[in-house]
């Protein structure tokens, strides 16, 4: 995701939030972002769009941040 200036989150054409950080997640196997959305949209499974690099990308609200306290996922392909 690179350097983030003000990455906006959209529901259709309406701006509903912004990302505050992002990067690649070994746990999910794809890029993820963390940020703020309108309270009514902060529901697991809610589909939104994120504007980055002048392009809209599909996004889905998840219930919790991925956490791997033993680092099993990151070491998975090293053995």
Secondary structure as UniProt FT lines:
FT   STRAND          7..11
FT   TURN            12..13
FT   STRAND          14..25
FT   TURN            26..29
FT   STRAND          30..37
FT   HELIX           39..41
FT   TURN            44..45
FT   STRAND          47..52
FT   TURN            53..54
FT   STRAND          55..60
FT   TURN            69..70
FT   HELIX           72..75
FT   HELIX           76..78
//
